[in-house]
Amino acid sequence: MNPESPDSELVGTYAREGSETAFRALVGRHVNLVFGIALRQIGDAGIAEEVTQNVFIALARKAPRLARHETVAGWLHRTAILECKARLRAELRRQRREQAAAVMTLPMEAPSPDSDLSVLLDEGLLHLREGDRLAVILRYLEERSLREVAGLLGVEEDAARKRVDRAVERLAEFFRSRGVAASAGASVAALARASAASAAPPGLAAAAGTAGLAGVAGGGALAPLAGLATVSLSNLQTAGLCLLLVAAPVGWQWHQHREVRRQEAGLRVQRDDVLRSLDEALEVTRRTRADRVLAEAEAFNARRRLEVASQAAAAVPTPAGYAWDDQSPLARVPKEFVRHNWAPAVAPQDGRLTDPIQELLQMTPEEAVAIQAALDAFSTAVEVTQAGAVRQVEPLDFELEGQDPAAVRVFEIRGVGEALVNLRTALLSEVDATLGQERSEIFRRALGDWIPMDDDNAGVSSGWAYHLGDHRIRFLERTGNGESGPILFWGVRTESGAAFTAPIQTSQIPGFLRPHLQDWLDALAADVAAEAAAQGQP
């Protein structure tokens, strides 16, 4: 038996022949997956090892039913979670009376949006469709290549990649429905952390294989004996065989009873440890509450002192006689005047912070560098997000405008509105932290010429770095010459019907669209070079 054989072949061989080698190969292949699930669900490595052994005992007993599965990874994932829940329910029933009073005194806290996504990982996987769940388990928790995933799912490699990407996005939606702000990238990171932390302890694979084989000793291991042609045995031999068949389960049950008593003793020790931990936690809680009361009193006194200082500062008269300084590059103007003046915040050609907005808001060099870094990070993330969603589509009749279809290219972007809104929120948070409330409000208004600021507005603008909602982008191979070189004509149309068409310098075409138009751009560059050569220009 080759240990590298598919799961279906290993399970079938064990179910038919009781092959110990086949079963141990299955255990070695999937023990990290099962142990990682148990450790995330229960948090105790010792109990997680016991759960892992129980799961493989169940696999040995149900092997005949699973022989048709190309891989048992999905079945092991669900069985491990069910076993963990059963173990937790049993523990809670034993400890309910001792812990009830202590638990009610502890404060209840909602999950933090910043908490580790692994807490919700297995629950989120269970909410996926069976095929999607199996694809994610194989790709990330068992770290298989896309080619292996495709082979086990019976699909092409490209289809396997799309299924994995779709499942990761749905997993991220599940996290967000539980109040944890997570993107598809964060979901992949959580899966990677779970895989990295799921390595089973040395010796667990051997112990789990032995437990699984022993778990069916009363029936599965003796099943081949039951299929012997007993008609060829004498009456005495037949009686001896029957006695063996009866005695083996009894001996196994005695061994299991002794093992259960040992486990109960261990659980009683764990219960005592938990109760001691609860007493310590109660003491810490009481001290924390006392410290909080003291901190609140100090904060109240600080606020009162601040109010008194503010009132005293307001009573100090402002010096009169301010005069215009002809030698100074700055002039003192009322803030209200600044609020009602406008300056562009970002140059749409290159995404750079403009000089007028820096002067209007009197940014320091450090503030300008911080804002520009935030704009650059935002632009890069927007490019990556749109590049992952754009796809070329056939132009519709109204998009052709009588042109040759070969001279019209149309692209469609769908399903990234929420991701772009999250990126904008992060950018504005950085602006608020750098500029403060008053200047941030002015900067936000100026940003409206570069990015959409109103999510309910279905309009479009040729100066925007992106558009919210699903939309189509059209390019026409109608060229001209602008001040800075050749131009194309492009336009955006949203599903609400809002649209524009405008010329665009080839140097200003968004980076995520340039690969789709490279042949046009190369042809334009060749035409410009030929024209320059004809005119005798270098």
GIVENUR-V178987 format. One record per residue. N is the residue number from 0. PHI is phi in whole degrees, -180 to 180 (NA if undefined). D_CENTER is the distance of its C-alpha to the mean C-alpha in whole Angstrom. Layout:
N;PHI;D_CENTER, N;PHI;D_CENTER
This chain:
0;NA;39, 1;-82;37, 2;-63;34, 3;-87;31, 4;-63;32, 5;-60;30, 6;-55;29, 7;-60;31, 8;-71;34, 9;-66;34, 10;-64;33, 11;-63;36, 12;-64;38, 13;-67;38, 14;-64;39, 15;-83;42, 16;-113;43, 17;66;41, 18;-69;40, 19;-67;39, 20;-62;38, 21;-63;36, 22;-67;34, 23;-66;34, 24;-65;32, 25;-62;29, 26;-63;29, 27;-62;28, 28;-73;26, 29;-117;24, 30;-65;24, 31;-63;21, 32;-59;19, 33;-68;21, 34;-64;22, 35;-62;18, 36;-63;18, 37;-63;21, 38;-67;20, 39;-67;17, 40;-76;19, 41;-106;22, 42;83;22, 43;-120;25, 44;-64;26, 45;-64;29, 46;-66;28, 47;-61;25, 48;-66;28, 49;-63;30, 50;-61;27, 51;-60;26, 52;-65;30, 53;-63;31, 54;-64;28, 55;-76;30, 56;-62;33, 57;-63;32, 58;-62;31, 59;-64;34, 60;-71;36, 61;-103;34, 62;-54;34, 63;-59;37, 64;-78;34, 65;-101;31, 66;-64;33, 67;-84;32, 68;-78;28, 69;-65;27, 70;-143;25, 71;-98;25, 72;-61;21, 73;-64;20, 74;-65;23, 75;-64;23, 76;-60;19, 77;-67;21, 78;-64;24, 79;-63;22, 80;-65;21, 81;-64;24, 82;-65;26, 83;-64;24, 84;-64;24, 85;-65;28, 86;-66;29, 87;-66;27, 88;-64;29, 89;-63;32, 90;-64;32, 91;-65;31, 92;-64;35, 93;-73;36, 94;-101;35, 95;-57;35, 96;-68;39, 97;-72;38, 98;-97;35, 99;-57;36, 100;-65;38, 101;-67;36, 102;-63;32, 103;-69;34, 104;-87;35, 105;-86;31, 106;-71;29, 107;-90;26, 108;-123;23, 109;-75;20, 110;-60;17, 111;-79;16, 112;-59;13, 113;-92;12, 114;-67;13, 115;-63;11, 116;-65;8, 117;-64;10, 118;-61;13, 119;-102;11, 120;-61;10, 121;-68;13, 122;-63;14, 123;-64;11, 124;-63;12, 125;-67;15, 126;-81;15, 127;-80;14, 128;-65;17, 129;-56;19, 130;-65;19, 131;-67;15, 132;-61;14, 133;-65;17, 134;-62;15, 135;-68;12, 136;-61;14, 137;-66;17, 138;-74;14, 139;-111;12, 140;-73;14, 141;-103;17, 142;54;16, 143;-91;19, 144;-74;19, 145;-62;19, 146;-66;22, 147;-65;23, 148;-61;20, 149;-61;22, 150;-63;25, 151;-72;24, 152;-88;23, 153;75;26, 154;-131;24, 155;-70;25, 156;-64;22, 157;-66;21, 158;-65;20, 159;-64;18, 160;-61;16, 161;-63;16, 162;-66;15, 163;-64;12, 164;-62;11, 165;-65;12, 166;-66;10, 167;-64;7, 168;-65;7, 169;-68;9, 170;-65;7, 171;-64;5, 172;-63;9, 173;-63;10, 174;-58;8, 175;-65;10, 176;-68;13, 177;-97;13, 178;87;13, 179;-110;10, 180;-70;9, 181;-142;5, 182;-97;5, 183;-62;4, 184;-64;5, 185;-65;3, 186;-65;2, 187;-63;5, 188;-63;6, 189;-63;6, 190;-64;8, 191;-65;10, 192;-63;11, 193;-63;12, 194;-66;14, 195;-67;16, 196;-93;17, 197;-103;18, 198;-64;21, 199;-72;24, 200;-61;27, 201;-57;30, 202;91;32, 203;-68;30, 204;-61;30, 205;-65;34, 206;-65;34, 207;-66;32, 208;-64;34, 209;-65;37, 210;-64;36, 211;-63;35, 212;-68;38, 213;-73;40, 214;-65;38, 215;-112;40, 216;-63;43, 217;-75;45, 218;-140;44, 219;-64;42, 220;-71;44, 221;-95;47, 222;-58;47, 223;-59;48, 224;-66;51, 225;-66;52, 226;-90;52, 227;-68;55, 228;-78;58, 229;-69;60, 230;-65;63, 231;-89;64, 232;-92;64, 233;-77;67, 234;-62;67, 235;-66;67, 236;-65;64, 237;-64;62, 238;-65;62, 239;-64;61, 240;-64;58, 241;-63;57, 242;-61;58, 243;-63;55, 244;-65;53, 245;-80;53, 246;-71;53, 247;-61;50, 248;-63;48, 249;-64;50, 250;-64;50, 251;-64;46, 252;-64;46, 253;-64;48, 254;-63;45, 255;-64;42, 256;-61;44, 257;-65;45, 258;-67;41, 259;-64;40, 260;-62;43, 261;-65;41, 262;-66;38, 263;-62;39, 264;-62;41, 265;-65;38, 266;-68;36, 267;-64;39, 268;-64;38, 269;-63;35, 270;-62;36, 271;-63;38, 272;-64;36, 273;-63;33, 274;-63;36, 275;-64;37, 276;-64;34, 277;-65;34, 278;-62;37, 279;-65;36, 280;-65;33, 281;-62;35, 282;-66;37, 283;-63;35, 284;-64;34, 285;-63;37, 286;-66;38, 287;-64;34, 288;-64;36, 289;-65;39, 290;-64;37, 291;-65;35, 292;-60;39, 293;-64;40, 294;-65;38, 295;-65;38, 296;-64;42, 297;-65;41, 298;-65;39, 299;-61;41, 300;-64;44, 301;-65;42, 302;-64;42, 303;-64;45, 304;-64;46, 305;-65;44, 306;-62;46, 307;-63;49, 308;-65;48, 309;-65;47, 310;-63;50, 311;-66;52, 312;-67;51, 313;-67;51, 314;-77;55, 315;-76;55, 316;-68;57, 317;-78;55, 318;-59;58, 319;-92;59, 320;90;61, 321;-66;57, 322;-127;59, 323;-65;57, 324;-100;57, 325;-65;58, 326;-91;56, 327;-88;53, 328;-77;50, 329;-117;49, 330;-132;50, 331;-84;49, 332;-131;48, 333;-64;47, 334;-61;44, 335;-62;44, 336;-64;46, 337;-65;42, 338;-63;40, 339;-98;42, 340;-105;42, 341;-125;40, 342;-147;38, 343;-65;36, 344;-86;33, 345;-133;31, 346;-76;33, 347;-65;31, 348;-67;33, 349;-132;31, 350;70;29, 351;-92;31, 352;-65;32, 353;-83;35, 354;-65;38, 355;-58;40, 356;-71;37, 357;-65;37, 358;-71;41, 359;-61;40, 360;-93;38, 361;51;40, 362;-71;36, 363;-78;37, 364;-56;36, 365;-66;34, 366;-65;32, 367;-62;32, 368;-65;30, 369;-65;28, 370;-66;27, 371;-64;28, 372;-63;25, 373;-66;23, 374;-64;24, 375;-64;23, 376;-63;20, 377;-64;19, 378;-61;21, 379;-63;19, 380;-65;16, 381;-64;18, 382;-59;19, 383;-63;16, 384;-63;14, 385;-71;18, 386;-63;18, 387;-75;16, 388;-109;17, 389;-75;21, 390;-148;23, 391;-80;27, 392;-129;29, 393;-72;32, 394;-69;34, 395;-82;36, 396;-58;39, 397;-69;39, 398;-82;37, 399;-75;40, 400;55;43, 401;78;45, 402;-82;44, 403;-63;43, 404;-53;40, 405;-70;40, 406;-97;40, 407;-130;37, 408;-127;33, 409;-124;31, 410;-125;27, 411;-127;24, 412;-123;21, 413;-136;19, 414;76;16, 415;-115;15, 416;-57;17, 417;-65;14, 418;-63;12, 419;-68;16, 420;-62;17, 421;-64;14, 422;-65;15, 423;-64;19, 424;-61;18, 425;-65;17, 426;-61;20, 427;-66;22, 428;-63;21, 429;-66;22, 430;-64;26, 431;-59;27, 432;-67;26, 433;-86;28, 434;-99;31, 435;85;31, 436;-65;32, 437;-65;35, 438;-71;34, 439;-64;31, 440;-62;32, 441;-66;34, 442;-64;32, 443;-61;29, 444;-63;32, 445;-67;33, 446;-66;29, 447;-61;30, 448;-83;32, 449;-112;29, 450;-138;26, 451;-68;26, 452;-104;26, 453;-111;27, 454;-67;24, 455;-85;27, 456;-85;29, 457;-92;29, 458;-75;31, 459;-135;30, 460;-152;32, 461;-72;32, 462;-91;32, 463;-75;28, 464;-75;25, 465;-158;23, 466;-126;24, 467;-76;22, 468;78;22, 469;-72;22, 470;-155;25, 471;-116;27, 472;-119;29, 473;-120;32, 474;-122;34, 475;-112;38, 476;-84;40, 477;-106;42, 478;-107;43, 479;-155;45, 480;-122;45, 481;-101;44, 482;-63;45, 483;-107;43, 484;131;43, 485;-67;42, 486;-132;40, 487;-116;38, 488;-111;38, 489;-139;35, 490;-163;33, 491;-127;30, 492;-136;31, 493;-90;28, 494;-67;28, 495;-80;31, 496;102;33, 497;-67;33, 498;-156;34, 499;-151;35, 500;-134;37, 501;-156;38, 502;-74;39, 503;-144;36, 504;-64;37, 505;-61;36, 506;-73;35, 507;-102;32, 508;-65;31, 509;-53;27, 510;-59;25, 511;-71;23, 512;-98;26, 513;-60;28, 514;-60;28, 515;-77;29, 516;-118;32, 517;-60;33, 518;-65;36, 519;-64;37, 520;-64;37, 521;-64;39, 522;-65;41, 523;-62;42, 524;-62;42, 525;-66;45, 526;-63;47, 527;-63;46, 528;-64;48, 529;-66;50, 530;-64;52, 531;-65;52, 532;-66;54, 533;-66;56, 534;-88;57, 535;76;57, 536;-88;54, 537;-71;53
